[in-house]
C-alpha cells in the first residue's frame, strides 16, 4: 500500500491573503464609494475636467483608479453633472474634448437658471455664465 499525505484543508475565505489583486464585490463597491466621496469633495469649490479629477484621485489615493472606472463613476453618480467640455490639443493626436464636471450643489449655488445638458462658460477670472446668458447679452 502506498503512503498518502493527508489533504490540506483550505483556510476560510476571510483569512486568505488576496492574491494577484483580486477584489471581492464588496471591496470594489467600497472603493467606488471612497472615490465618489473624494470626487465630490474635490468638485466642491469649482468644476474640474476629467484629467484633473483623475490626477487628484491617483495622487491622493494609495491605489488610485483607471480612467474607465472614473468615467463610469462620474457618469452614473446623480450628484455629479457634466457641465461642458474643454478643448485639449495634443502633438500627435490633434485636438480633442475633455468633459467638465461639477456637483449639483455647486451648480445650483452658482447658476440658478441652469438646466441639465446646458453648458456653462467659465472665463479665466472664474466668472460663470450659461449659454442663455451669452445669448441675452449679445
KENU-803983 format. One record per residue: residue number from 1; residue in one letter; chain; y, x, z of N, C-alpha, C, O in turn. Coordinates in steps of 0.1 Angstrom, whole numbers. Each point is the difference from the previous one (the first is absolute). Layout:
<rec num="NUM" residu="a" chaine="A" n_y="Y" n_x="X" n_z="Z" ca_y="Y" ca_x="X" ca_z="Z" c_y="Y" c_x="X" c_z="Z" o_y="Y" o_x="X" o_z="Z"/>
...
This chain:
<rec num="1" residu="x" chaine="A" n_y="-12" n_x="8" n_z="0" ca_y="12" ca_x="-8" ca_z="0" c_y="12" c_x="9" c_z="0" o_y="1" o_x="10" o_z="6"/>
<rec num="2" residu="x" chaine="A" n_y="9" n_x="-15" n_z="-13" ca_y="13" ca_x="8" ca_z="-1" c_y="9" c_x="-3" c_z="12" o_y="-2" o_x="-10" o_z="7"/>
<rec num="3" residu="x" chaine="A" n_y="11" n_x="19" n_z="-6" ca_y="9" ca_x="-1" ca_z="11" c_y="13" c_x="-6" c_z="-5" o_y="7" o_x="6" o_z="-9"/>
<rec num="4" residu="x" chaine="A" n_y="-3" n_x="-17" n_z="14" ca_y="13" ca_x="-6" ca_z="-5" c_y="10" c_x="0" c_z="11" o_y="-3" o_x="-3" o_z="12"/>
<rec num="5" residu="x" chaine="A" n_y="15" n_x="7" n_z="-15" ca_y="11" ca_x="-1" ca_z="9" c_y="5" c_x="-14" c_z="1" o_y="1" o_x="-7" o_z="-10"/>
<rec num="6" residu="x" chaine="A" n_y="3" n_x="3" n_z="22" ca_y="5" ca_x="-14" ca_z="1" c_y="13" c_x="-1" c_z="-8" o_y="8" o_x="9" o_z="-1"/>
<rec num="7" residu="x" chaine="A" n_y="-6" n_x="-21" n_z="-5" ca_y="11" ca_x="-2" ca_z="-8" c_y="13" c_x="-2" c_z="9" o_y="0" o_x="-7" o_z="10"/>
<rec num="8" residu="x" chaine="A" n_y="11" n_x="14" n_z="-14" ca_y="12" ca_x="-1" ca_z="8" c_y="6" c_x="-13" c_z="-2" o_y="1" o_x="-5" o_z="-11"/>
<rec num="9" residu="x" chaine="A" n_y="4" n_x="-1" n_z="22" ca_y="7" ca_x="-12" ca_z="-1" c_y="15" c_x="3" c_z="-3" o_y="5" o_x="9" o_z="6"/>
<rec num="10" residu="x" chaine="A" n_y="1" n_x="-17" n_z="-14" ca_y="14" ca_x="1" ca_z="-4" c_y="9" c_x="-5" c_z="12" o_y="-3" o_x="-11" o_z="4"/>
<rec num="11" residu="x" chaine="A" n_y="13" n_x="18" n_z="0" ca_y="8" ca_x="-6" ca_z="11" c_y="8" c_x="-12" c_z="-5" o_y="1" o_x="-2" o_z="-12"/>
<rec num="12" residu="x" chaine="A" n_y="3" n_x="-6" n_z="22" ca_y="8" ca_x="-12" ca_z="-4" c_y="12" c_x="3" c_z="-8" o_y="5" o_x="11" o_z="1"/>
<rec num="13" residu="x" chaine="A" n_y="-1" n_x="-20" n_z="-10" ca_y="11" ca_x="3" ca_z="-9" c_y="13" c_x="4" c_z="6" o_y="7" o_x="8" o_z="-5"/>
<rec num="14" residu="x" chaine="A" n_y="-4" n_x="-13" n_z="17" ca_y="13" ca_x="3" ca_z="6" c_y="0" c_x="14" c_z="5" o_y="11" o_x="5" o_z="4"/>
<rec num="15" residu="x" chaine="A" n_y="-23" n_x="2" n_z="-3" ca_y="0" ca_x="14" ca_z="5" c_y="-1" c_x="9" c_z="-11" o_y="1" o_x="13" o_z="2"/>
<rec num="16" residu="x" chaine="A" n_y="-2" n_x="-18" n_z="-15" ca_y="-1" ca_x="9" ca_z="-11" c_y="13" c_x="7" c_z="-3" o_y="11" o_x="-7" o_z="1"/>
<rec num="17" residu="x" chaine="A" n_y="-11" n_x="19" n_z="-5" ca_y="12" ca_x="6" ca_z="-5" c_y="2" c_x="-4" c_z="-14" o_y="-9" o_x="1" o_z="-8"/>
<rec num="18" residu="x" chaine="A" n_y="21" n_x="-5" n_z="4" ca_y="2" ca_x="-4" ca_z="-14" c_y="-2" c_x="12" c_z="-9" o_y="6" o_x="11" o_z="2"/>
<rec num="19" residu="x" chaine="A" n_y="-14" n_x="-13" n_z="-12" ca_y="-2" ca_x="10" ca_z="-9" c_y="7" c_x="-2" c_z="-14" o_y="1" o_x="-12" o_z="-4"/>
<rec num="20" residu="x" chaine="A" n_y="4" n_x="22" n_z="-2" ca_y="7" ca_x="0" ca_z="-13" c_y="11" c_x="-10" c_z="0" o_y="3" o_x="-5" o_z="-11"/>
<rec num="21" residu="x" chaine="A" n_y="4" n_x="2" n_z="22" ca_y="12" ca_x="-8" ca_z="-1" c_y="-2" c_x="-15" c_z="-2" o_y="9" o_x="-7" o_z="-2"/>
<rec num="22" residu="x" chaine="A" n_y="-22" n_x="2" n_z="3" ca_y="-2" ca_x="-14" ca_z="-2" c_y="5" c_x="-7" c_z="12" o_y="-1" o_x="4" o_z="12"/>
<rec num="23" residu="x" chaine="A" n_y="8" n_x="-16" n_z="-15" ca_y="6" ca_x="-8" ca_z="11" c_y="-7" c_x="-14" c_z="0" o_y="-3" o_x="-5" o_z="-11"/>
<rec num="24" residu="x" chaine="A" n_y="2" n_x="0" n_z="23" ca_y="-5" ca_x="-14" ca_z="0" c_y="12" c_x="-9" c_z="-4" o_y="11" o_x="4" o_z="-1"/>
<rec num="25" residu="x" chaine="A" n_y="-15" n_x="-17" n_z="-2" ca_y="10" ca_x="-10" ca_z="-4" c_y="11" c_x="-1" c_z="10" o_y="12" o_x="-2" o_z="-3"/>
<rec num="26" residu="x" chaine="A" n_y="-16" n_x="2" n_z="16" ca_y="10" ca_x="-2" ca_z="11" c_y="10" c_x="12" c_z="0" o_y="12" o_x="-2" o_z="3"/>
<rec num="27" residu="x" chaine="A" n_y="-17" n_x="14" n_z="-5" ca_y="8" ca_x="12" ca_z="0" c_y="10" c_x="-1" c_z="-12" o_y="12" o_x="4" o_z="2"/>
<rec num="28" residu="x" chaine="A" n_y="-16" n_x="-8" n_z="-13" ca_y="8" ca_x="-1" ca_z="-12" c_y="11" c_x="-10" c_z="3" o_y="12" o_x="2" o_z="-4"/>
<rec num="29" residu="x" chaine="A" n_y="-15" n_x="-14" n_z="10" ca_y="9" ca_x="-10" ca_z="3" c_y="11" c_x="5" c_z="10" o_y="12" o_x="-3" o_z="-2"/>
<rec num="30" residu="x" chaine="A" n_y="-17" n_x="10" n_z="12" ca_y="9" ca_x="6" ca_z="10" c_y="10" c_x="10" c_z="-7" o_y="12" o_x="0" o_z="4"/>
<rec num="31" residu="x" chaine="A" n_y="-17" n_x="8" n_z="-13" ca_y="8" ca_x="10" ca_z="-7" c_y="11" c_x="-8" c_z="-8" o_y="12" o_x="4" o_z="0"/>
<rec num="32" residu="x" chaine="A" n_y="-16" n_x="-14" n_z="-7" ca_y="10" ca_x="-8" ca_z="-8" c_y="10" c_x="-6" c_z="9" o_y="12" o_x="-1" o_z="-3"/>
<rec num="33" residu="x" chaine="A" n_y="-16" n_x="-4" n_z="15" ca_y="10" ca_x="-6" ca_z="10" c_y="10" c_x="11" c_z="4" o_y="12" o_x="-3" o_z="0"/>
<rec num="34" residu="x" chaine="A" n_y="-17" n_x="15" n_z="3" ca_y="10" ca_x="11" ca_z="4" c_y="9" c_x="3" c_z="-12" o_y="12" o_x="3" o_z="3"/>
<rec num="35" residu="x" chaine="A" n_y="-17" n_x="-2" n_z="-15" ca_y="8" ca_x="3" ca_z="-12" c_y="11" c_x="-11" c_z="-1" o_y="11" o_x="3" o_z="-3"/>
<rec num="36" residu="x" chaine="A" n_y="-15" n_x="-16" n_z="4" ca_y="9" ca_x="-11" ca_z="-1" c_y="12" c_x="1" c_z="10" o_y="11" o_x="-1" o_z="-4"/>
<rec num="37" residu="x" chaine="A" n_y="-15" n_x="4" n_z="16" ca_y="10" ca_x="1" ca_z="11" c_y="10" c_x="11" c_z="-3" o_y="12" o_x="-1" o_z="2"/>
<rec num="38" residu="x" chaine="A" n_y="-18" n_x="13" n_z="-6" ca_y="9" ca_x="11" ca_z="-3" c_y="9" c_x="-2" c_z="-12" o_y="11" o_x="4" o_z="0"/>
<rec num="39" residu="x" chaine="A" n_y="-16" n_x="-11" n_z="-10" ca_y="8" ca_x="-3" ca_z="-12" c_y="12" c_x="-10" c_z="4" o_y="11" o_x="3" o_z="-3"/>
<rec num="40" residu="x" chaine="A" n_y="-14" n_x="-13" n_z="11" ca_y="10" ca_x="-10" ca_z="4" c_y="11" c_x="7" c_z="8" o_y="12" o_x="-3" o_z="-1"/>
<rec num="41" residu="x" chaine="A" n_y="-16" n_x="12" n_z="10" ca_y="10" ca_x="7" ca_z="8" c_y="8" c_x="9" c_z="-9" o_y="12" o_x="1" o_z="2"/>
<rec num="42" residu="x" chaine="A" n_y="-18" n_x="6" n_z="-12" ca_y="7" ca_x="9" ca_z="-9" c_y="10" c_x="-8" c_z="-9" o_y="11" o_x="5" o_z="-3"/>
<rec num="43" residu="x" chaine="A" n_y="-15" n_x="-17" n_z="-1" ca_y="9" ca_x="-8" ca_z="-8" c_y="10" c_x="-8" c_z="8" o_y="8" o_x="-7" o_z="-6"/>
<rec num="44" residu="x" chaine="A" n_y="-8" n_x="8" n_z="19" ca_y="9" ca_x="-8" ca_z="8" c_y="15" c_x="2" c_z="-2" o_y="8" o_x="-9" o_z="1"/>
<rec num="45" residu="x" chaine="A" n_y="-4" n_x="22" n_z="-5" ca_y="14" ca_x="2" ca_z="-2" c_y="5" c_x="-1" c_z="-14" o_y="12" o_x="-2" o_z="-2"/>
<rec num="46" residu="x" chaine="A" n_y="-21" n_x="3" n_z="-8" ca_y="5" ca_x="-1" ca_z="-14" c_y="-13" c_x="0" c_z="-9" o_y="-10" o_x="4" o_z="4"/>
<rec num="47" residu="x" chaine="A" n_y="12" n_x="-9" n_z="-16" ca_y="-11" ca_x="0" ca_z="-10" c_y="-4" c_x="14" c_z="-4" o_y="8" o_x="9" o_z="0"/>
<rec num="48" residu="x" chaine="A" n_y="-21" n_x="-7" n_z="-3" ca_y="-5" ca_x="13" ca_z="-4" c_y="-9" c_x="-2" c_z="-12" o_y="-5" o_x="-11" o_z="-2"/>
<rec num="49" residu="x" chaine="A" n_y="4" n_x="22" n_z="-6" ca_y="-10" ca_x="-1" ca_z="-11" c_y="-14" c_x="4" c_z="4" o_y="-2" o_x="6" o_z="11"/>
<rec num="50" residu="x" chaine="A" n_y="-7" n_x="-8" n_z="-20" ca_y="-14" ca_x="2" ca_z="3" c_y="-3" c_x="15" c_z="3" o_y="-7" o_x="3" o_z="10"/>
<rec num="51" residu="x" chaine="A" n_y="14" n_x="6" n_z="-17" ca_y="-3" ca_x="14" ca_z="2" c_y="6" c_x="5" c_z="14" o_y="-7" o_x="8" o_z="7"/>
<rec num="52" residu="x" chaine="A" n_y="18" n_x="-14" n_z="-3" ca_y="6" ca_x="4" ca_z="13" c_y="-10" c_x="-5" c_z="11" o_y="-2" o_x="6" o_z="10"/>
<rec num="53" residu="x" chaine="A" n_y="-3" n_x="-19" n_z="-11" ca_y="-9" ca_x="-5" ca_z="10" c_y="-13" c_x="8" c_z="1" o_y="-4" o_x="3" o_z="10"/>
<rec num="54" residu="x" chaine="A" n_y="-1" n_x="1" n_z="-22" ca_y="-13" ca_x="7" ca_z="0" c_y="3" c_x="14" c_z="7" o_y="-9" o_x="4" o_z="8"/>
<rec num="55" residu="x" chaine="A" n_y="20" n_x="2" n_z="-11" ca_y="3" ca_x="13" ca_z="6" c_y="1" c_x="-1" c_z="15" o_y="-5" o_x="8" o_z="8"/>
<rec num="56" residu="x" chaine="A" n_y="12" n_x="-19" n_z="-3" ca_y="2" ca_x="-2" ca_z="14" c_y="-14" c_x="-2" c_z="7" o_y="-2" o_x="6" o_z="10"/>
<rec num="57" residu="x" chaine="A" n_y="-6" n_x="-15" n_z="-16" ca_y="-13" ca_x="-3" ca_z="6" c_y="-9" c_x="13" c_z="1" o_y="-6" o_x="2" o_z="10"/>
<rec num="58" residu="x" chaine="A" n_y="6" n_x="5" n_z="-21" ca_y="-9" ca_x="12" ca_z="0" c_y="6" c_x="11" c_z="8" o_y="-8" o_x="9" o_z="4"/>
<rec num="59" residu="x" chaine="A" n_y="21" n_x="-9" n_z="-1" ca_y="5" ca_x="11" ca_z="9" c_y="0" c_x="-4" c_z="15" o_y="1" o_x="9" o_z="8"/>
<rec num="60" residu="x" chaine="A" n_y="-3" n_x="-22" n_z="-5" ca_y="0" ca_x="-4" ca_z="14" c_y="-13" c_x="-4" c_z="5" o_y="-2" o_x="-2" o_z="12"/>
<rec num="61" residu="x" chaine="A" n_y="-8" n_x="-1" n_z="-21" ca_y="-13" ca_x="-4" ca_z="5" c_y="-10" c_x="11" c_z="-3" o_y="1" o_x="7" o_z="-10"/>
<rec num="62" residu="x" chaine="A" n_y="-10" n_x="-5" n_z="19" ca_y="-10" ca_x="11" ca_z="-1" c_y="-7" c_x="0" c_z="-13" o_y="-2" o_x="10" o_z="-6"/>
<rec num="63" residu="x" chaine="A" n_y="-4" n_x="-22" n_z="2" ca_y="-8" ca_x="0" ca_z="-12" c_y="7" c_x="-6" c_z="-12" o_y="-5" o_x="0" o_z="-11"/>
<rec num="64" residu="x" chaine="A" n_y="17" n_x="-6" n_z="14" ca_y="8" ca_x="-5" ca_z="-11" c_y="-7" c_x="-11" c_z="-8" o_y="-8" o_x="-8" o_z="5"/>
<rec num="65" residu="x" chaine="A" n_y="12" n_x="6" n_z="-18" ca_y="-5" ca_x="-11" ca_z="-8" c_y="1" c_x="5" c_z="-14" o_y="6" o_x="10" o_z="-4"/>
<rec num="66" residu="x" chaine="A" n_y="-12" n_x="-18" n_z="-5" ca_y="0" ca_x="2" ca_z="-14" c_y="11" c_x="-9" c_z="-6" o_y="4" o_x="-10" o_z="6"/>
<rec num="67" residu="x" chaine="A" n_y="1" n_x="14" n_z="-18" ca_y="10" ca_x="-9" ca_z="-7" c_y="-6" c_x="-14" c_z="-3" o_y="7" o_x="-10" o_z="0"/>
<rec num="68" residu="x" chaine="A" n_y="-20" n_x="10" n_z="-3" ca_y="-6" ca_x="-13" ca_z="-3" c_y="-1" c_x="-9" c_z="12" o_y="3" o_x="-12" o_z="0"/>
<rec num="69" residu="x" chaine="A" n_y="-7" n_x="18" n_z="12" ca_y="-1" ca_x="-8" ca_z="12" c_y="14" c_x="-5" c_z="4" o_y="2" o_x="-11" o_z="5"/>
<rec num="70" residu="x" chaine="A" n_y="8" n_x="20" n_z="-6" ca_y="14" ca_x="-3" ca_z="3" c_y="5" c_x="-12" c_z="-9" o_y="6" o_x="-9" o_z="5"/>
<rec num="71" residu="x" chaine="A" n_y="-9" n_x="10" n_z="-18" ca_y="4" ca_x="-11" ca_z="-9" c_y="-6" c_x="-13" c_z="4" o_y="6" o_x="-11" o_z="0"/>
<rec num="72" residu="x" chaine="A" n_y="-19" n_x="11" n_z="4" ca_y="-6" ca_x="-12" ca_z="5" c_y="6" c_x="-6" c_z="12" o_y="3" o_x="-12" o_z="1"/>
<rec num="73" residu="x" chaine="A" n_y="0" n_x="21" n_z="9" ca_y="6" ca_x="-4" ca_z="13" c_y="14" c_x="-6" c_z="-3" o_y="3" o_x="-11" o_z="5"/>
<rec num="74" residu="x" chaine="A" n_y="5" n_x="17" n_z="-14" ca_y="14" ca_x="-4" ca_z="-3" c_y="0" c_x="-14" c_z="-7" o_y="8" o_x="-9" o_z="3"/>
<rec num="75" residu="x" chaine="A" n_y="-17" n_x="8" n_z="-12" ca_y="0" ca_x="-13" ca_z="-8" c_y="-6" c_x="-12" c_z="7" o_y="3" o_x="-11" o_z="-3"/>
<rec num="76" residu="x" chaine="A" n_y="-12" n_x="14" n_z="13" ca_y="-7" ca_x="-11" ca_z="7" c_y="7" c_x="-4" c_z="13" o_y="-3" o_x="-11" o_z="5"/>
<rec num="77" residu="x" chaine="A" n_y="11" n_x="19" n_z="0" ca_y="7" ca_x="-3" ca_z="13" c_y="11" c_x="-10" c_z="-2" o_y="9" o_x="2" o_z="-8"/>
<rec num="78" residu="x" chaine="A" n_y="-10" n_x="-14" n_z="15" ca_y="10" ca_x="-10" ca_z="-2" c_y="14" c_x="3" c_z="6" o_y="10" o_x="-6" o_z="-4"/>
<rec num="79" residu="x" chaine="A" n_y="-9" n_x="16" n_z="13" ca_y="12" ca_x="4" ca_z="6" c_y="8" c_x="11" c_z="-8" o_y="11" o_x="3" o_z="3"/>
<rec num="80" residu="x" chaine="A" n_y="-17" n_x="2" n_z="-14" ca_y="6" ca_x="10" ca_z="-9" c_y="1" c_x="-6" c_z="-14" o_y="-9" o_x="-6" o_z="-5"/>
<rec num="81" residu="x" chaine="A" n_y="21" n_x="8" n_z="0" ca_y="3" ca_x="-6" ca_z="-14" c_y="5" c_x="11" c_z="-9" o_y="6" o_x="10" o_z="4"/>
<rec num="82" residu="x" chaine="A" n_y="-10" n_x="-12" n_z="-17" ca_y="5" ca_x="10" ca_z="-10" c_y="14" c_x="-5" c_z="-4" o_y="2" o_x="-12" o_z="-3"/>
<rec num="83" residu="x" chaine="A" n_y="8" n_x="21" n_z="4" ca_y="14" ca_x="-4" ca_z="-2" c_y="6" c_x="6" c_z="-13" o_y="11" o_x="-3" o_z="-4"/>
<rec num="84" residu="x" chaine="A" n_y="-19" n_x="11" n_z="-3" ca_y="5" ca_x="6" ca_z="-13" c_y="-8" c_x="12" c_z="-4" o_y="-11" o_x="3" o_z="6"/>
<rec num="85" residu="x" chaine="A" n_y="17" n_x="4" n_z="-15" ca_y="-6" ca_x="13" ca_z="-6" c_y="10" c_x="10" c_z="-1" o_y="12" o_x="-2" o_z="-1"/>
<rec num="86" residu="x" chaine="A" n_y="-16" n_x="15" n_z="2" ca_y="9" ca_x="11" ca_z="-3" c_y="-7" c_x="8" c_z="-12" o_y="-12" o_x="0" o_z="-1"/>
<rec num="87" residu="x" chaine="A" n_y="20" n_x="6" n_z="-7" ca_y="-5" ca_x="8" ca_z="-11" c_y="-2" c_x="14" c_z="5" o_y="8" o_x="6" o_z="7"/>
<rec num="88" residu="x" chaine="A" n_y="-20" n_x="0" n_z="-10" ca_y="-3" ca_x="14" ca_z="2" c_y="-2" c_x="6" c_z="-13" o_y="-5" o_x="-6" o_z="-10"/>
<rec num="89" residu="x" chaine="A" n_y="9" n_x="19" n_z="9" ca_y="-3" ca_x="7" ca_z="-13" c_y="-8" c_x="12" c_z="4" o_y="3" o_x="8" o_z="9"/>
<rec num="90" residu="x" chaine="A" n_y="-14" n_x="-6" n_z="-17" ca_y="-8" ca_x="11" ca_z="2" c_y="0" c_x="9" c_z="-13" o_y="4" o_x="-4" o_z="-11"/>
<rec num="91" residu="x" chaine="A" n_y="-6" n_x="17" n_z="13" ca_y="0" ca_x="9" ca_z="-11" c_y="-11" c_x="-3" c_z="-10" o_y="3" o_x="0" o_z="-12"/>
<rec num="92" residu="x" chaine="A" n_y="-15" n_x="-2" n_z="17" ca_y="-11" ca_x="-2" ca_z="-10" c_y="-1" c_x="-15" c_z="-3" o_y="-3" o_x="-3" o_z="-12"/>
<rec num="93" residu="x" chaine="A" n_y="5" n_x="-6" n_z="21" ca_y="-3" ca_x="-14" ca_z="-2" c_y="11" c_x="-8" c_z="-5" o_y="-1" o_x="-12" o_z="-2"/>
<rec num="94" residu="x" chaine="A" n_y="13" n_x="17" n_z="1" ca_y="12" ca_x="-8" ca_z="-4" c_y="5" c_x="-8" c_z="12" o_y="-2" o_x="4" o_z="12"/>
<rec num="95" residu="x" chaine="A" n_y="7" n_x="-16" n_z="-15" ca_y="5" ca_x="-8" ca_z="11" c_y="-10" c_x="-11" c_z="4" o_y="-8" o_x="-5" o_z="-8"/>
<rec num="96" residu="x" chaine="A" n_y="9" n_x="1" n_z="21" ca_y="-9" ca_x="-10" ca_z="5" c_y="7" c_x="-7" c_z="11" o_y="10" o_x="5" o_z="6"/>
<rec num="97" residu="x" chaine="A" n_y="-14" n_x="-17" n_z="-2" ca_y="6" ca_x="-8" ca_z="10" c_y="-8" c_x="1" c_z="13" o_y="-12" o_x="1" o_z="0"/>
<rec num="98" residu="x" chaine="A" n_y="19" n_x="0" n_z="12" ca_y="-6" ca_x="-1" ca_z="13" c_y="5" c_x="-12" c_z="7" o_y="12" o_x="-2" o_z="0"/>
<rec num="99" residu="x" chaine="A" n_y="-21" n_x="-5" n_z="7" ca_y="5" ca_x="-12" ca_z="7" c_y="8" c_x="3" c_z="13" o_y="-3" o_x="10" o_z="6"/>
<rec num="100" residu="x" chaine="A" n_y="13" n_x="-18" n_z="-4" ca_y="7" ca_x="1" ca_z="13" c_y="-5" c_x="-12" c_z="9" o_y="-2" o_x="-11" o_z="-5"/>
<rec num="101" residu="x" chaine="A" n_y="0" n_x="14" n_z="18" ca_y="-5" ca_x="-9" ca_z="9" c_y="9" c_x="-2" c_z="12" o_y="7" o_x="10" o_z="4"/>
<rec num="102" residu="x" chaine="A" n_y="-7" n_x="-22" n_z="2" ca_y="8" ca_x="-2" ca_z="12" c_y="-7" c_x="-10" c_z="9" o_y="-9" o_x="-7" o_z="-5"/>
<rec num="103" residu="x" chaine="A" n_y="12" n_x="6" n_z="17" ca_y="-6" ca_x="-11" ca_z="9" c_y="8" c_x="-13" c_z="-3" o_y="12" o_x="0" o_z="-3"/>
<rec num="104" residu="x" chaine="A" n_y="-18" n_x="-11" n_z="5" ca_y="6" ca_x="-13" ca_z="-1" c_y="12" c_x="-1" c_z="10" o_y="10" o_x="-6" o_z="-4"/>
<rec num="105" residu="x" chaine="A" n_y="-12" n_x="11" n_z="15" ca_y="11" ca_x="0" ca_z="11" c_y="12" c_x="7" c_z="-5" o_y="11" o_x="-5" o_z="1"/>
<rec num="106" residu="x" chaine="A" n_y="-12" n_x="17" n_z="-7" ca_y="11" ca_x="8" ca_z="-5" c_y="7" c_x="-7" c_z="-11" o_y="12" o_x="-1" o_z="-1"/>
<rec num="107" residu="x" chaine="A" n_y="-20" n_x="-5" n_z="-8" ca_y="6" ca_x="-7" ca_z="-12" c_y="8" c_x="-13" c_z="5" o_y="11" o_x="-2" o_z="-4"/>
<rec num="108" residu="x" chaine="A" n_y="-17" n_x="-5" n_z="13" ca_y="7" ca_x="-12" ca_z="5" c_y="13" c_x="3" c_z="8" o_y="10" o_x="-7" o_z="-1"/>
<rec num="109" residu="x" chaine="A" n_y="-10" n_x="19" n_z="8" ca_y="12" ca_x="4" ca_z="7" c_y="11" c_x="5" c_z="-9" o_y="12" o_x="-2" o_z="2"/>
<rec num="110" residu="x" chaine="A" n_y="-16" n_x="9" n_z="-13" ca_y="10" ca_x="7" ca_z="-9" c_y="3" c_x="-8" c_z="-13" o_y="10" o_x="3" o_z="-6"/>
<rec num="111" residu="x" chaine="A" n_y="-19" n_x="-12" n_z="2" ca_y="2" ca_x="-7" ca_z="-12" c_y="-3" c_x="-15" c_z="2" o_y="-11" o_x="-4" o_z="-4"/>
<rec num="112" residu="x" chaine="A" n_y="19" n_x="-4" n_z="10" ca_y="-3" ca_x="-13" ca_z="4" c_y="-4" c_x="-9" c_z="-12" o_y="-8" o_x="-10" o_z="2"/>
<rec num="113" residu="x" chaine="A" n_y="14" n_x="12" n_z="-14" ca_y="-3" ca_x="-9" ca_z="-11" c_y="-12" c_x="5" c_z="-9" o_y="-2" o_x="-5" o_z="-11"/>
<rec num="114" residu="x" chaine="A" n_y="-5" n_x="15" n_z="16" ca_y="-11" ca_x="6" ca_z="-8" c_y="-12" c_x="-9" c_z="-2" o_y="-4" o_x="-7" o_z="10"/>
<rec num="115" residu="x" chaine="A" n_y="-1" n_x="6" n_z="-22" ca_y="-12" ca_x="-7" ca_z="-3" c_y="-11" c_x="9" c_z="-4" o_y="3" o_x="10" o_z="-7"/>
<rec num="116" residu="x" chaine="A" n_y="-15" n_x="-12" n_z="11" ca_y="-11" ca_x="9" ca_z="-3" c_y="-2" c_x="2" c_z="-15" o_y="1" o_x="-10" o_z="-8"/>
<rec num="117" residu="x" chaine="A" n_y="-2" n_x="22" n_z="4" ca_y="-1" ca_x="4" ca_z="-14" c_y="13" c_x="4" c_z="-6" o_y="0" o_x="6" o_z="-11"/>
<rec num="118" residu="x" chaine="A" n_y="11" n_x="-8" n_z="18" ca_y="13" ca_x="4" ca_z="-4" c_y="3" c_x="14" c_z="4" o_y="-1" o_x="3" o_z="12"/>
<rec num="119" residu="x" chaine="A" n_y="4" n_x="6" n_z="-21" ca_y="3" ca_x="14" ca_z="3" c_y="12" c_x="2" c_z="8" o_y="10" o_x="-8" o_z="-1"/>
<rec num="120" residu="x" chaine="A" n_y="-10" n_x="18" n_z="10" ca_y="12" ca_x="4" ca_z="8" c_y="6" c_x="12" c_z="-7" o_y="-8" o_x="9" o_z="-4"/>
<rec num="121" residu="x" chaine="A" n_y="21" n_x="-7" n_z="4" ca_y="7" ca_x="12" ca_z="-5" c_y="6" c_x="6" c_z="12" o_y="9" o_x="-5" o_z="7"/>
<rec num="122" residu="x" chaine="A" n_y="-13" n_x="18" n_z="-4" ca_y="5" ca_x="8" ca_z="11" c_y="7" c_x="12" c_z="-6" o_y="-6" o_x="8" o_z="-7"/>
<rec num="123" residu="x" chaine="A" n_y="19" n_x="-7" n_z="9" ca_y="8" ca_x="11" ca_z="-5" c_y="-2" c_x="13" c_z="8" o_y="-6" o_x="-1" o_z="11"/>
<rec num="124" residu="x" chaine="A" n_y="12" n_x="12" n_z="-15" ca_y="-1" ca_x="12" ca_z="7" c_y="6" c_x="0" c_z="14" o_y="-3" o_x="8" o_z="9"/>
<rec num="125" residu="x" chaine="A" n_y="12" n_x="-18" n_z="-6" ca_y="6" ca_x="-1" ca_z="13" c_y="-8" c_x="-9" c_z="9" o_y="4" o_x="-2" o_z="12"/>
<rec num="126" residu="x" chaine="A" n_y="-15" n_x="-4" n_z="-17" ca_y="-8" ca_x="-9" ca_z="8" c_y="4" c_x="-14" c_z="0" o_y="-5" o_x="-9" o_z="7"/>
<rec num="127" residu="x" chaine="A" n_y="15" n_x="5" n_z="-16" ca_y="4" ca_x="-14" ca_z="-2" c_y="-11" c_x="-7" c_z="-7" o_y="-5" o_x="4" o_z="-10"/>
<rec num="128" residu="x" chaine="A" n_y="2" n_x="-17" n_z="14" ca_y="-11" ca_x="-7" ca_z="-6" c_y="6" c_x="-12" c_z="-7" o_y="9" o_x="-7" o_z="5"/>
<rec num="129" residu="x" chaine="A" n_y="-14" n_x="4" n_z="-17" ca_y="4" ca_x="-11" ca_z="-8" c_y="-12" c_x="-6" c_z="-6" o_y="-10" o_x="7" o_z="-3"/>
<rec num="130" residu="x" chaine="A" n_y="10" n_x="-20" n_z="0" ca_y="-11" ca_x="-6" ca_z="-7" c_y="5" c_x="-1" c_z="-15" o_y="12" o_x="2" o_z="-2"/>
<rec num="131" residu="x" chaine="A" n_y="-21" n_x="-4" n_z="-7" ca_y="4" ca_x="-1" ca_z="-14" c_y="9" c_x="-12" c_z="-2" o_y="9" o_x="1" o_z="-9"/>
<rec num="132" residu="x" chaine="A" n_y="-10" n_x="-12" n_z="16" ca_y="9" ca_x="-11" ca_z="-1" c_y="14" c_x="3" c_z="4" o_y="10" o_x="-5" o_z="-5"/>
<rec num="133" residu="x" chaine="A" n_y="-8" n_x="14" n_z="15" ca_y="13" ca_x="5" ca_z="4" c_y="7" c_x="7" c_z="-11" o_y="12" o_x="-1" o_z="-2"/>
<rec num="134" residu="x" chaine="A" n_y="-20" n_x="10" n_z="-5" ca_y="6" ca_x="7" ca_z="-11" c_y="5" c_x="-9" c_z="-12" o_y="10" o_x="2" o_z="-6"/>
<rec num="135" residu="x" chaine="A" n_y="-18" n_x="-12" n_z="4" ca_y="3" ca_x="-10" ca_z="-11" c_y="13" c_x="-7" c_z="4" o_y="9" o_x="-2" o_z="-9"/>
<rec num="136" residu="x" chaine="A" n_y="-8" n_x="-3" n_z="21" ca_y="12" ca_x="-7" ca_z="5" c_y="13" c_x="9" c_z="0" o_y="11" o_x="-5" o_z="-3"/>
<rec num="137" residu="x" chaine="A" n_y="-13" n_x="18" n_z="5" ca_y="12" ca_x="9" ca_z="1" c_y="5" c_x="4" c_z="-14" o_y="12" o_x="3" o_z="-1"/>
<rec num="138" residu="x" chaine="A" n_y="-20" n_x="-4" n_z="-9" ca_y="4" ca_x="4" ca_z="-13" c_y="6" c_x="-11" c_z="-8" o_y="4" o_x="2" o_z="-11"/>
